[in-house]
């Protein structure tokens, strides 16, 4: 783990700001009810009770370990990926020769389709080298041809989605 992340995790969080969202305690209580129902279903209708033949300390410890792993996973995912889905190259790189979108320095911080090779970043078009790559993200899925799936074409509806008014 790098020093910057360690320092960030050791700084106390600020005081919470009140807002209109549902209180977390209400959400947790609802989750507890759901979890109780799940447990009863899983353990043939037997609710969690004292002296049930299990060691609650071991159960708790195992659950806390899982929780710590999930929390760390979330911290890493948020650190590596920006809210809009871009990955910082200092935090991780795509697989070799995998086509991705890259943001690189230059005029207007250009975005290009590129891949990472042993010689560095290369554009797919022209195979020229790219410098100053700061972020990357996976290519989106291609468009779905709905006319083939449904047999119906609605050019006006499709044009409206793309900002055109026929």
N, C-alpha and C positions, 0 to 999 in steps of 0.2 A: 504494500500500500504506500502511495507516495506521501511525502511530508505534508503537502497542502491539504489532502483529504483528512489526514489525522488531526490537523489543527482545526479544520472546520467542524469535525465531529466532537471536539472537546469544548467548543464555545457554547455557552448556554443560549438557549432559544429566547427570543423576546417575549414579552407579555402578550397573551392572546388578544385579538381585537374582536369585539362582539359583532355578529352579523345575523342574517335572517335564516341561516341554515339550521337543519335539525340538530339538536344537541347530541353529542357523541354518546353520552350515557343512554339516551333513548335508543340509539342504534345498537349499542352493545347489549342492552337488555333484550331487545328483539332478537339479536343474534344468539343470545343465551337460550332463549325459548326454542329457537329453531335447532340449536345444537342439542338441547335436551331431547327433543323429538327424534333427531337423528340417532342419538345414542340409544334411546329406548328401542328404536327400530332395529338397530345393528345388534343389540344385545338381547334380542327376543323379548322385548317388553320390560326388561329389568332396568329400573332407574338407577342412577349413581347413588350409592348408599355407603355408609361407613362399614368397615369390616366385610367387604365384599370379596375378599380373596386376592385382591390386587394391592400393590404397593403404591399408594398415591404419590409418594415422593418421587419414585421412579417415573410414574406417568407424567407428573408435572415437569420433571427435568427433561424428559424426552420432548415434550411439547414446547418447552422453552428453547431447547436447542433448535427445533424446527423453526420456531418464531424468529430466533436470531438469524438463522440462515435466510429466511424470507426477507427480513428487514434489510440485511446486507445486500441481498440481490436487488432490492428496490433502490437502495442508495447508489449502487453501482450503475444501474440502468439509468437513473436520473443524472448521474455524473457524466456518463459516457454519451448519452443522447440528449440533444436539445429538445425542448417541448414540441418543436415542429418536425422531429424525426431525423434530424441531421446528426451524424456522429463526428466528434472531434477526432482528427487523425492522431492526436497525442494520446488519446484514450484507447484507441483500437483501430484496426484496419480490416478491410474486407479480405476474403480469400484471394489468393493469387489468380490472376486472369479473369476475375469475376467482373462483369460490366456493372458499373454503378454511376450515379450522378455525383459529380464533384464540384465543389466551390473552390475556385482558385483566384489568386491575385491577378492584377491586370486591370484593364479598362472595365469599369463598372462591376468588379468582382464577378467575373464570368462563371457560368455554370456549364459543364460539359459532360458528355458521356465518356467515361474513361475506364481503364483497368490498371491494376498495379502489377508490374512485372519486376524482374530482378534488376532492371535498369531504371526503376522508378515509375511514376505515373505516365501513362501513354493515352492519347486520345484514340478512340475507336476509329474515327475518321482521319485518315492520313497517317496514323501511327506516330504522330509527333509527340515529343516529350512535353509534359506540363510541369510548371514550377509553381511554388506558392500554394499548393493544395492545403486547405485548412480543414475542410469538412467533406464528408461523403454520406450518401444514403442509397438504399437499394432502389432499383428501378421499379416504377409502378407496374402493375399488371396491365396488359394491353386492353384495348376496348373490347367490349362484348357486342357482337352483331345480333341485336335483338330481333331483327327481321328474320334471321335464320331460325331462331328459337320459336318465334310465335307465328311467323308467316304474315305478320301485320306490319305495315310501315306507316309511320305517322311523322312525316317530314316536318310538319309545323311544330309538333311537340319536341322533337329532337333539336330543331333549330332554335327554339326558345331556350332550351337548356344551355345552348352554346352562346346565348346572347344575341341571336338574330331574330328579327321579327319579319317573317315573310309576308 
